Amino acid sequence: MSAPDPRETAVELRALQGPVLLRAVLCLAFGLLTVFWQPSDHWSWEDPSLTAVIWVSGIFMMLHGIVLIYLQRSLNEHVHHRPGAERSAVQSFALMLLLGGVLAVSFARDEAQLVLVVGLVYSIAGLTELLMGFRGTGRSAMAKDWKLAGGITLLTGAALFVLGELGAKAIFGVLGGGALITGVFQLLAALSFRHDAASLERRSDP
């Protein structure tokens, strides 16, 4: 197998850089919100209510799905010029998160229903992204990061089923913890893609 063309790799890295950075910012923002949403003498917030957890988590899932669709559209425009396994896989877990968020805000009325909806969506979407990473090993610059993000999402879904019965605050904390870890790894990936793309572009210049 011939070595990948540095110019093609640089194009892929540039296509990934923006969407991955946006995903990192979204995950970090949601994760930090769950950390700092605490009772305080300096503001009037109380512990997050179930309604607040449902809406904030549902909106986060919808935005997360939209960002992943943006990532795939960027790859389709710059790298994948025809439908393929990678395209359908990314679209599938992106749509799962998007529709999962809609289901959460539309139908979840108690902790058990929220855990059922979000836990199932996270588990299936995480497994899909994890498998996507393994399939992309040696073919995509995003393979390692799909494995990391998919594994974290899968574990977050499993943790919800174990800890969700502790209440809305526990659900919020589990989702926020998973988002923070994902956000950190995605931020590192985006910075790495930017550096590596610049390095490859310099090497490929005549």
N, C-alpha and C positions, 0 to 999 in steps of 0.2 A: 504494500500500500504506500503510495507516494505521500510525502509530507504535505500538509495543508498549505495553500498559498498564503503567505503573510498578509497580502492585501485583502483577501477574502476574510481572513480571521479578524483583521482590523475593522472591516465593515461590520461584521457580526458584533464585535465588542462595542462599537459606536451605537449600533441599533439597540443593544441591551442597556447601555449606560444610563440613559434618561429614565426609562420605565423602571429599572431596578432601583435607582435612586428615589423615584417617586414612591415606590412600594416601601422602601426603607423609612422615608419620612412619615408616611401614613401609619405604618406599624408602630414607630417610635412615638408618634403623637398620641395614638390610642393607648399605648402602654403607659405612657407618662400620665395621661388623664386618669387611668385606673389607680395609679400610685398616689396621685395628689388629691383625688376625690375623697377627702377625709374630713371629719368634723374639726372645726378650728375656731378659736376665739377671734380670728381676723376676718372671717367671712361667715355667711349664714348657711353654708352647705351642711347638710347632715350626711350620714352614711347613704350611699346610693340606694334608692328604692328599687323594687322589682321593675316597675314601669320604666324608670330611667335606664336600668341595665338592659332591658329588652330593646329599647329604642336606640341607645348608644351603640350597643353591640350589633344590632341589626343594620344600622346605618354603616358601621365600620365594615361589616361583611359585604354590603352592597358596593361600597367604594373600593374595597379590596378586589372584588370581582371585576369591576370596571378597569382598575389599574392593570390587572392581569390580561384583560382583553386588549388594552392599549399595548402591552408588551408584545402580545402575539401579532397585532397589526404592524408593529414596528419591524418584527422579524419577517413577516410576510412581505413587507414593502422592500426591505433591504437585503434579505437573505433567502427566504423561501419564496420562490416565484410560482409555486404550484402547491395545491393541497397535499398534505402528507400526514404521517402518524403524529409527528410533533405538533402540527397545527391542530388536529382534532383533540389531542390529549390536553394541551394548554387550554383550549376553549372549553373542554369539559369541566375541568376543576374551577375555571373562572366562572362559568355559568352556575356551577353548584354553589359557590360562595354568594354570587349575586342573588340567585333565587332563594338560597337559605336565609339571607337577610330579609328578603320580602316575606317569607313564611314566618320568620321569627316575630316581626313587628305586626303581622296580620293575624296570627293565630295563637301565639304563645300567651297564656294568661296566668300561668303559675310556674314555679321553679322546675317542676317535673317536665312540663311541656317545652320549656326553653332548653333544658338539658337534652331532651330527646331530639329536638330539631337541630340545635347547634352541634351537639355531640356527634350525631350521625353525619351531618354535612362536613364537619371538620375531619372526621375519621376517613370518610370516603375520598374527599378532596385531597387530604394529606397523603393517603395511600397512592392515589393517582399521580400526584406530583413526585412522590418518591420513586415510583416505577418509571416515570418519565426521565428522572435523573439517571437511573441505571441504564435505560435504553439509549440515552444520549452520551454515555461515557465514551470518550475518544472521538466524538462527532460534534459536540456542542460545547462552547465555552461556559455555558450555563449549567452543565450537568451536575457539577459538585454542589452548586447552590440550590438546584432543584431538589437534590437529595436532602440537604440540610433543612430547607424550608418545609419540604414534604414530611420529613421525619418529625420536625417540631410540631407541625399542624396535626399530624396523626397522634402524637403523644398528648397534645392539648385536648383533642377530642376524647381520648381515653381518660384523661384526668377529670374531665367534666363529669363523666359517669360515676367516678369514684367520689369526687368532692362536691358535686353539685347539690347534694342533699343538705349541705351545711348552710345553704341560703344564697340570696342574690349577691351578697358581697363576695362570697367565695367564688361564685361563677364569674363575677367581674374580675376578680383577682387572677383566676386561672387563665382567662382569655387575655388579660393584660400582660401576664407573665410570658405567655407564648408569643404575643405580639412584640414585646420588647426584645426577646432573644432573636426572633426572626428579623426584626428591624436592624439590630446590630450587625448580623451576618450579611444582610442585604446592603447595608451601608458600606461595609468593607468590600463587598463584591463590586459595587458601583465604582468605588475609588480605584480598585484594582483594574477593572475594565478600562477606565480612563487612562491609567498609567500604561497598561500593556498596549492599548491601541496606539497611543502616541509613540511608544517605542517601536512598534511594528511599522508604523507609517514612516518613521525616520529611516529604518533599515531598508524599506522598499523604495525609497526615493532614489532616483538615478544619480 
